[in-house]
Amino acid sequence: MPTLLTSDNLPAPVMAGRDFLSNLDMSAAELRSVLDTAASMKRGEWRNVKPLSGLSLALVFEKASLRTRTTFDVGMYQLGGHAITLSNQEIGLGKRERVSDVARNLERWVDGVMGRVYLQQTLQELAENASIPVINGLSDMLHPVQLLADYQTIEEQLGGSAGKRVVYIGDGNNLANSHIQMAMLTRSSVTIVTPIGYEPNGGVLQGALQQGADVTLTNDLGAVDGADVLYTDVWISMGQESEAEMRRRAFQGYQVTPQMLERLAPDGMFLHCLPAHYGEETVPEATEHRKSRVFDQAENRLHAQKALLYHLMGGMKPRW
């Protein structure tokens, strides 16, 4: 039986009241606290406590969602709080209302905002104009909450992340950028494998290299050999549909298959943030492969995001 926590022996929130727009909004020590809390929550040690009782979180969506919406909503419920979902048809960020006005309204009613949006700038405007925590649930630049679940999964399966070789193959998108940032925090070795012209953000890459992170950018698919983690994402993200055929041609040969998974380290694993576009970046036989941890990874979105919510909002008092 897990050791059950009480309201008297909860860990102190380490990021209370702050925004989380990037993985670099936390230190390595804070990341360690969040991942330890996520593991504790998954073991069931928090089931008798409701540290977010009376608090509310607005979930703002410009992009469709399964995992982000469900896990933030259920996570708030399990921690004793409440979530309200706001679609873009309802609020029209930057069109029906200025982003700054949306922020100034929401801060009067709720205790935090999670945004799954098209542009990183939208999240920055929300954060600049709201006095409550703003969380990046996905933007064009970064997907930091996904990486929390990813590294929880890596630690569960491999016993840690320091020194492990993570190979990301495919589009140099928000997931690739976030993997580069996590190399700075975890001392993992990250290799980004992309076709020419689809590299990750240059500023993100340069910043990591300047900080001494172990990050490699290559077009060589041989990087997969012996990797501890193989990660991929869709070739065509929401909003890129007009580029679909051009991207399919560019990414020929970059599909993750069961044969590719056999080239990993003996205890290596395959991760995908989902949804998968089967027949493009991967195939069903890969997500169902014995080396796949894709659905463990999806489950950990709940635990990792609950831990993040606690460390951002755990010290707040209900305003009503």
C-alpha positions as a printed Julia matrix, in Angstrom:
320×3 Matrix{Float64}:
   0.0    0.0     0.0
   1.29   3.5    -0.84
   2.01   5.97    1.96
  -0.96   8.33    2.01
  -0.26  12.04    2.29
  -2.34  14.38    4.42
  -2.81  18.13    4.24
  -0.13  18.43    6.95
   2.72  16.74    5.08
   2.38  17.86    1.46
   5.56  19.09   -0.22
   5.84  22.85   -0.57
   4.79  24.17   -4.01
   7.99  25.15   -5.78
   6.58  27.43   -8.53
   3.69  29.06   -6.71
   1.9   31.74   -8.7
   4.25  31.61  -11.69
   3.61  31.14  -15.39
   4.69  28.0   -17.25
   5.12  28.92  -20.9
   8.32  26.95  -21.48
  10.19  24.11  -19.83
  12.87  26.7   -19.07
  10.41  28.49  -16.78
  11.51  25.91  -14.22
  14.96  25.07  -12.9
  16.38  21.55  -12.92
  15.59  21.32   -9.19
  12.0   22.44   -9.77
  11.61  19.9   -12.56
  12.84  17.25  -10.14
  10.16  18.28   -7.62
   7.41  18.19  -10.25
   8.44  14.75  -11.52
   8.73  13.38   -7.98
   5.24  14.7    -7.21
   3.88  13.17  -10.43
   5.32   9.78   -9.48
   3.85  10.09   -5.97
   0.45  10.98   -7.41
   0.58   8.01   -9.76
   1.3    5.72   -6.8
  -1.95   6.94   -5.23
  -0.36   8.79   -2.32
  -2.45  11.94   -2.88
  -5.89  10.37   -3.01
  -6.97  11.65    0.42
  -5.98  15.29   -0.16
  -7.62  18.04   -2.2
  -5.0   20.8    -2.29
  -6.77  22.82   -5.01
 -10.17  22.78   -3.31
 -12.16  25.87   -4.27
  -9.82  26.85   -7.12
 -10.76  27.12  -10.79
  -8.8   26.75  -14.03
  -9.89  28.15  -17.4
  -9.01  25.88  -20.33
  -8.72  28.03  -23.46
  -8.61  26.16  -26.77
  -7.82  27.48  -30.24
  -6.76  23.95  -31.27
  -8.64  20.67  -30.89
  -7.64  18.42  -28.01
  -8.16  14.99  -26.48
  -5.3   14.47  -23.99
  -4.75  18.09  -22.96
  -8.4   18.82  -22.33
  -9.22  15.56  -20.58
  -6.15  15.45  -18.35
  -6.31  19.07  -17.19
 -10.05  18.76  -16.51
  -9.78  15.45  -14.67
  -6.62  16.63  -12.92
  -8.34  19.69  -11.46
 -11.26  17.51  -10.34
  -9.01  14.98   -8.63
  -7.14  17.76   -6.8
 -10.43  19.25   -5.58
 -10.65  22.11   -8.06
 -12.82  22.93  -11.05
 -12.06  23.43  -14.75
 -14.08  25.35  -17.32
 -13.49  24.76  -21.03
 -13.63  27.75  -23.4
 -13.49  27.11  -27.13
 -12.26  29.69  -29.59
 -15.76  29.91  -31.03
 -16.84  31.27  -27.65
 -14.08  33.79  -26.96
 -12.37  34.47  -30.31
  -8.88  35.28  -29.03
  -7.59  38.39  -30.76
 -10.67  38.66  -32.97
 -13.84  38.89  -30.92
 -11.78  40.31  -28.05
  -8.24  41.49  -27.56
  -6.05  38.87  -25.88
  -5.23  41.4   -23.14
  -8.94  41.93  -22.43
  -9.54  38.19  -22.19
  -6.69  37.96  -19.69
  -8.02  40.83  -17.56
 -11.46  39.25  -17.46
 -10.3   35.76  -16.62
  -8.05  36.89  -13.78
 -11.14  38.3   -12.0
 -12.94  34.94  -12.05
 -10.5   32.03  -12.09
  -7.19  31.12  -10.46
  -5.26  29.93  -13.49
  -5.39  29.69  -17.29
  -4.24  26.88  -19.57
  -4.03  27.83  -23.24
  -3.7   25.48  -26.23
  -3.15  28.02  -28.97
  -1.63  28.65  -32.37
   0.96  31.27  -31.4
   3.39  31.49  -28.5
   2.81  35.25  -28.58
  -0.82  34.68  -27.54
   0.33  32.96  -24.36
   2.85  35.68  -23.68
   0.11  38.32  -23.98
  -2.14  36.35  -21.64
   0.68  36.05  -19.11
   1.64  39.72  -19.35
  -1.92  40.86  -18.7
  -3.11  38.34  -16.09
  -1.96  38.2   -12.48
  -2.68  34.44  -12.26
  -0.6   31.51  -13.58
  -0.76  30.92  -17.34
   0.18  27.45  -18.61
   1.27  26.59  -22.14
  -0.84  23.6   -23.2
   0.66  23.84  -26.71
   1.78  26.56  -29.08
   3.54  26.75  -32.41
   6.86  27.1   -30.6
   6.69  24.74  -27.6
   4.74  21.94  -25.91
   6.19  21.93  -22.38
   3.45  20.0   -20.55
   3.91  17.1   -22.96
   7.6   16.88  -22.09
   6.81  16.55  -18.38
   4.83  13.39  -19.14
   7.52  12.2   -21.55
  10.29  12.44  -18.98
   8.12  10.86  -16.3
   7.75   7.91  -18.69
  11.47   7.83  -19.46
  12.31   7.74  -15.76
   9.76   5.0   -15.08
  11.1    2.78  -17.84
  14.83   3.54  -17.72
  15.38   4.48  -14.08
  16.42   8.04  -14.92
  17.12  10.39  -17.81
  20.65  11.7   -17.22
  22.95  10.36  -19.91
  20.16   8.63  -21.79
  20.14   9.12  -25.56
  16.87  10.52  -26.87
  16.45  10.6   -30.65
  13.62  12.7   -32.09
  12.88  11.98  -35.74
  10.63  14.03  -38.02
   9.5   17.64  -38.18
  11.53  20.22  -36.23
   8.35  21.52  -34.61
   7.25  22.5   -31.1
   8.02  19.0   -29.78
  11.55  19.12  -31.18
  12.08  22.56  -29.62
  10.85  21.35  -26.25
  13.08  18.26  -26.39
  16.05  20.56  -26.91
  15.08  22.56  -23.84
  14.71  19.41  -21.75
  18.27  18.42  -22.63
  19.34  21.54  -20.74
  17.4   20.53  -17.62
  17.91  16.76  -17.5
  21.48  16.14  -18.83
  20.03  13.75  -21.38
  21.58  13.54  -24.84
  19.12  14.71  -27.5
  19.53  14.16  -31.23
  17.1   15.83  -33.63
  16.85  14.06  -37.01
  15.05  16.07  -39.69
  15.07  16.47  -43.46
  16.88  19.53  -44.77
  14.63  22.56  -44.41
  12.61  21.24  -41.48
  15.04  21.92  -38.64
  13.93  23.11  -35.18
  13.95  26.77  -34.16
  17.44  28.2   -34.51
  17.17  30.38  -31.43
  16.1   27.48  -29.24
  18.93  25.3   -30.57
  21.56  27.99  -30.24
  20.47  28.81  -26.7
  20.82  25.18  -25.67
  24.24  24.82  -27.24
  25.46  28.0   -25.55
  24.42  26.49  -22.21
  26.43  23.36  -22.93
  23.48  21.04  -23.56
  24.2   17.76  -25.34
  22.15  18.4   -28.48
  22.9   17.22  -32.02
  21.1   18.17  -35.23
  21.45  15.76  -38.16
  19.78  14.33  -41.26
  21.33  10.89  -40.64
  18.77   8.22  -39.75
  21.62   6.09  -38.42
  21.27   8.1   -35.19
  18.45   5.69  -34.27
  20.9    2.82  -33.72
  21.32   2.06  -30.01
  19.1    4.93  -28.85
  17.39   4.67  -25.46
  14.33   6.61  -26.64
  12.95   7.08  -30.15
  10.36   9.84  -30.41
   8.3   11.12  -33.3
   5.38  13.44  -34.01
   3.1   14.2   -36.94
   4.58  15.6   -40.11
   1.57  17.87  -40.71
   0.4   19.82  -37.68
  -2.91  21.64  -37.35
  -2.74  24.73  -39.55
  -0.27  23.18  -42.02
  -2.79  21.3   -44.14
  -1.95  23.34  -47.25
   1.62  21.96  -47.06
   0.52  18.34  -46.71
   1.73  16.89  -50.01
   5.02  18.8   -49.94
   5.69  17.59  -46.4
   4.85  13.96  -47.2
   7.42  14.03  -49.99
  10.06  15.68  -47.79
   9.63  13.16  -44.97
   9.78   9.99  -47.07
  12.02   7.54  -45.22
  11.45   9.14  -41.82
   8.59   6.83  -40.85
   9.01   4.95  -37.55
   8.39   1.26  -38.21
   8.74  -1.92  -36.13
  11.98  -2.61  -37.99
  13.35   0.73  -36.84
  12.4   -0.04  -33.23
  14.51  -3.2   -33.35
  17.55  -0.96  -33.85
  17.12   0.67  -30.42
  19.03  -0.29  -27.28
  17.8   -3.58  -25.75
  15.64  -1.7   -23.23
  14.97   1.2   -25.6
  11.47   2.52  -26.12
   9.26   4.33  -28.61
   7.27   7.44  -27.67
   4.74   9.49  -29.65
   2.74  12.38  -28.2
  -0.37  11.42  -30.22
  -2.55  11.71  -32.2
  -0.7    9.58  -34.75
  -1.22   9.97  -38.47
  -0.82   6.28  -39.28
   0.78   5.7   -42.63
   2.83   8.89  -42.33
   5.23   9.35  -39.36
   4.48   5.87  -37.98
   2.29   2.77  -38.34
  -0.05   0.95  -35.91
   2.44  -1.91  -35.6
   4.93   0.53  -34.04
   2.61   1.97  -31.39
   1.57  -1.62  -30.53
   5.17  -2.89  -30.54
   6.67  -4.41  -27.37
   9.05  -1.43  -27.2
   6.24   1.11  -27.41
   5.34   3.08  -24.29
   3.01   5.41  -26.15
  -0.05   4.73  -24.02
   1.89   4.82  -20.72
   3.11   8.2   -21.93
  -0.48   9.32  -22.6
  -1.54   8.2   -19.12
   1.28  10.21  -17.59
  -0.14  13.41  -19.05
  -2.65  13.23  -16.19
  -0.11  12.67  -13.41
   2.48  15.15  -14.7
  -0.08  17.9   -15.23
  -1.62  17.34  -11.81
   1.84  17.74  -10.32
   2.41  20.93  -12.33
  -0.97  22.34  -11.25
  -0.15  21.64   -7.62
   3.25  23.33   -7.79
   1.8   26.4    -9.56
  -1.49  26.76   -7.65
  -1.06  24.76   -4.44
  -0.52  27.79   -2.23
  -3.55  29.76   -3.45
  -6.6   30.47   -1.33
 -10.11  30.34   -2.81
 -11.07  33.92   -3.61
 -14.73  33.41   -2.77
